[in-house]
Amino acid sequence: MGDDSEPFNYGEQAKSILHSCIHKGENHDGFPMWNPENYLIKFIPNCEFTDPSYHLPHFYELFGLWANQEDRSFWKKAAYASREYLPKACHPKTGLAPEYAFFDGKPNNIRGFGHFFSDSYRVAANIGLDSEWFGENDWEREIAEKIQAFFAQIEPNDYRRYTIEGDPFEEKSLHPVGLIATNAMASLASPDGPYAKQMVELFWNTPVRKGVRRYYDNCLYLFAMLALSGQFQIFHPNV
């Protein structure tokens, strides 16, 4: 496992990818995946807005330990920037985040992606995993509890697309099993919260999805099961 001779030199390849993510474009050869001024990840390299569910400070912390030495300071700043950003992107009452958002946290409604829908589900999961790995903090607890409180009042078979204020659209959720899974994973940020047990029990009693849309739902299901069982762990071959 870990690093070996090419093509199994995974650590070397990972460092090269991370280097390109933040240095691409310095030689006019494209665009970086992170904005070099605010340390926030973009939706795609050649645009200047983001997707709140892309913000993974728990992973950036690890990049800050194991990326190329000259890039580690950037990743530490990226972790801090994302933790500052997420409370701005999540609605203060519902905790819901849009799929696309500007760097100030305001929803970006380009093509209707400024609402809570499939990408947005991952925010709750990411907050949960960050809490599990690096300790609970107040803002993550608050957001997790708000998201869970919102969905505690809705039957899973009636999950829909929502504005971040919580107003429902007619459009049903495309991935209700994934939403159940991520809401359960949010319990890691508030294990004694008022809806933490309810969300985990709902997840536990929900089977994996079958059919044409099963891929995304069941990926989120797997991540939630790993995290809630304590098996989503930090691994490095040299640690």
C-alpha positions as CSV (number, residue, x, y, z in Angstrom):
1,M,0.0,0.0,0.0
2,G,1.0,3.6,-0.4
3,D,4.0,4.7,-2.5
4,D,5.7,2.3,-4.8
5,S,7.3,2.4,-8.2
6,E,5.4,4.0,-11.1
7,P,2.4,3.7,-11.7
8,F,1.8,3.0,-8.0
9,N,3.6,6.1,-6.8
10,Y,0.3,7.4,-5.4
11,G,1.7,10.0,-3.0
12,E,3.9,11.6,-5.7
13,Q,0.9,11.7,-8.0
14,A,-1.3,13.2,-5.4
15,K,1.2,15.9,-4.6
16,S,1.5,16.7,-8.3
17,I,-2.3,17.0,-8.6
18,L,-2.6,19.3,-5.5
19,H,0.2,21.4,-6.9
20,S,-1.6,21.9,-10.2
21,C,-4.8,22.7,-8.4
22,I,-3.3,25.9,-6.9
23,H,-0.5,26.8,-9.4
24,K,-2.2,26.1,-12.8
25,G,-2.3,29.4,-14.7
26,E,0.8,31.0,-13.3
27,N,2.4,30.3,-16.7
28,H,-0.7,31.3,-18.6
29,D,-1.5,27.6,-19.1
30,G,-5.0,27.6,-17.7
31,F,-6.7,28.4,-14.4
32,P,-6.2,27.2,-10.8
33,M,-9.0,25.3,-9.0
34,W,-8.6,27.6,-5.9
35,N,-8.8,31.3,-6.0
36,P,-5.3,32.4,-5.0
37,E,-6.5,35.5,-3.2
38,N,-9.3,34.2,-0.9
39,Y,-8.2,30.5,-0.8
40,L,-11.7,29.3,-1.7
41,I,-12.3,26.4,-4.2
42,K,-14.1,27.3,-7.4
43,F,-17.0,25.4,-9.0
44,I,-14.7,24.9,-12.1
45,P,-11.3,26.4,-12.7
46,N,-12.3,29.1,-15.2
47,C,-15.1,30.7,-13.1
48,E,-15.2,32.8,-10.1
49,F,-17.9,31.3,-7.9
50,T,-18.1,28.2,-5.8
51,D,-20.1,25.2,-4.7
52,P,-20.5,25.1,-0.9
53,S,-20.4,21.3,-1.0
54,Y,-16.9,21.4,-2.4
55,H,-15.6,22.9,0.8
56,L,-13.7,20.1,2.6
57,P,-11.6,21.7,5.3
58,H,-10.9,18.3,6.9
59,F,-9.1,17.2,3.8
60,Y,-7.3,20.6,3.4
61,E,-5.9,20.1,6.9
62,L,-4.3,16.9,5.7
63,F,-3.0,18.5,2.5
64,G,-1.4,21.0,4.8
65,L,0.5,18.2,6.4
66,W,1.4,16.1,3.4
67,A,1.4,18.2,0.2
68,N,4.5,19.6,-1.2
69,Q,6.3,21.6,1.5
70,E,6.0,24.9,-0.4
71,D,2.2,24.4,-0.7
72,R,1.4,23.5,2.8
73,S,0.8,27.0,4.0
74,F,-1.8,27.5,1.2
75,W,-3.7,24.4,2.3
76,K,-3.8,25.5,5.9
77,K,-5.2,28.9,4.8
78,A,-7.7,27.1,2.6
79,A,-9.0,25.0,5.5
80,Y,-9.4,28.2,7.6
81,A,-11.1,30.0,4.7
82,S,-13.6,27.2,4.1
83,R,-14.6,27.1,7.7
84,E,-15.2,30.8,7.6
85,Y,-17.1,30.5,4.4
86,L,-19.6,27.7,5.1
87,P,-21.5,29.6,7.8
88,K,-22.0,32.4,5.3
89,A,-23.3,30.1,2.6
90,C,-25.8,28.2,4.9
91,H,-29.1,30.0,5.6
92,P,-29.2,31.4,9.2
93,K,-32.6,29.9,9.9
94,T,-32.7,26.6,8.0
95,G,-29.0,25.8,7.6
96,L,-29.7,24.9,4.0
97,A,-27.0,25.8,1.4
98,P,-27.4,26.5,-2.3
99,E,-25.8,24.3,-4.9
100,Y,-23.8,27.3,-6.4
101,A,-22.8,30.4,-4.4
102,F,-20.6,33.4,-4.8
103,F,-17.5,33.9,-2.7
104,D,-19.5,36.1,-0.2
105,G,-21.8,33.2,0.4
106,K,-24.8,34.5,-1.5
107,P,-26.6,32.0,-3.7
108,N,-25.7,32.1,-7.4
109,N,-28.9,31.4,-9.3
110,I,-27.2,30.8,-12.7
111,R,-29.4,28.2,-14.4
112,G,-31.4,27.8,-11.2
113,F,-28.6,26.4,-9.0
114,G,-29.0,28.9,-6.2
115,H,-31.3,26.6,-4.3
116,F,-31.0,23.5,-2.1
117,F,-30.8,20.4,-4.2
118,S,-28.6,17.4,-4.9
119,D,-25.1,19.0,-4.5
120,S,-26.2,20.8,-1.4
121,Y,-26.8,17.5,0.5
122,R,-23.1,17.0,0.9
123,V,-22.6,20.1,3.1
124,A,-24.2,18.4,6.1
125,A,-21.9,15.3,5.5
126,N,-18.8,17.5,5.2
127,I,-19.6,19.4,8.4
128,G,-20.1,16.0,10.2
129,L,-16.8,14.6,9.0
130,D,-14.9,17.7,9.8
131,S,-16.3,17.5,13.3
132,E,-15.4,13.9,13.7
133,W,-11.8,14.4,12.6
134,F,-11.0,17.7,14.1
135,G,-13.5,18.3,16.9
136,E,-16.9,19.8,17.3
137,N,-17.3,23.6,17.1
138,D,-20.2,25.9,17.6
139,W,-21.0,26.9,14.0
140,E,-20.9,23.3,12.7
141,R,-23.2,22.2,15.6
142,E,-25.6,25.0,14.9
143,I,-25.8,24.3,11.2
144,A,-26.2,20.6,11.7
145,E,-29.1,21.1,14.1
146,K,-30.8,23.6,11.9
147,I,-30.7,21.2,8.9
148,Q,-31.9,18.3,11.0
149,A,-34.7,20.4,12.5
150,F,-35.9,21.4,9.0
151,F,-36.1,17.8,7.7
152,A,-37.4,16.3,11.0
153,Q,-40.8,17.8,10.1
154,I,-40.9,16.3,6.5
155,E,-41.7,12.8,5.5
156,P,-38.8,11.3,3.4
157,N,-41.2,10.4,0.6
158,D,-42.0,14.1,0.3
159,Y,-38.5,15.5,0.1
160,R,-38.3,18.2,-2.5
161,R,-36.1,20.9,-4.0
162,Y,-36.1,23.9,-1.7
163,T,-35.1,27.5,-1.6
164,I,-32.5,28.0,1.1
165,E,-35.2,29.7,3.1
166,G,-37.0,26.4,3.1
167,D,-39.8,27.1,0.6
168,P,-40.6,23.9,-1.4
169,F,-40.7,23.5,-5.2
170,E,-43.0,21.0,-6.9
171,E,-39.9,19.1,-8.0
172,K,-39.2,16.1,-5.8
173,S,-35.8,15.2,-4.6
174,L,-33.8,13.1,-7.1
175,H,-31.8,11.5,-4.4
176,P,-33.9,11.1,-1.2
177,V,-31.7,8.2,0.1
178,G,-28.6,10.3,-0.2
179,L,-30.4,13.2,1.7
180,I,-31.3,10.8,4.5
181,A,-27.7,9.6,4.6
182,T,-26.1,13.1,4.8
183,N,-28.6,14.3,7.3
184,A,-27.6,11.4,9.5
185,M,-23.9,12.1,9.0
186,A,-24.6,15.7,10.3
187,S,-25.2,14.1,13.7
188,L,-21.4,13.8,14.1
189,A,-21.3,17.6,14.5
190,S,-24.0,17.5,17.2
191,P,-24.2,14.0,18.6
192,D,-26.5,15.0,21.5
193,G,-28.6,17.3,19.3
194,P,-32.4,17.2,19.5
195,Y,-32.7,15.3,16.2
196,A,-29.4,13.5,16.0
197,K,-30.8,10.1,17.0
198,Q,-33.9,10.4,14.9
199,M,-31.8,11.1,11.8
200,V,-29.4,8.2,12.4
201,E,-32.3,5.8,13.1
202,L,-34.0,6.8,9.9
203,F,-30.8,6.2,8.0
204,W,-30.2,2.8,9.7
205,N,-33.7,1.7,8.7
206,T,-33.4,2.9,5.1
207,P,-32.1,0.3,2.5
208,V,-29.6,1.2,-0.2
209,R,-31.2,2.4,-3.4
210,K,-31.9,0.3,-6.4
211,G,-32.5,1.5,-10.0
212,V,-31.1,4.0,-12.4
213,R,-30.3,6.8,-9.8
214,R,-28.7,4.5,-7.3
215,Y,-25.1,5.6,-7.8
216,Y,-25.1,9.0,-6.1
217,D,-27.5,8.0,-3.3
218,N,-25.5,4.9,-2.5
219,C,-22.1,6.7,-2.6
220,L,-23.5,9.1,0.1
221,Y,-24.9,6.1,1.9
222,L,-21.5,4.4,2.0
223,F,-19.7,7.6,3.2
224,A,-22.3,8.1,6.0
225,M,-22.1,4.4,7.1
226,L,-18.3,4.7,7.3
227,A,-18.3,7.9,9.2
228,L,-21.1,7.0,11.6
229,S,-19.4,3.7,12.4
230,G,-16.0,5.4,13.0
231,Q,-14.5,3.7,9.9
232,F,-14.0,6.8,7.7
233,Q,-10.4,7.3,9.0
234,I,-7.4,9.3,8.2
235,F,-4.7,7.2,6.5
236,H,-1.2,7.9,5.4
237,P,1.3,5.2,4.6
238,N,4.1,6.8,6.6
239,V,2.1,7.6,9.7
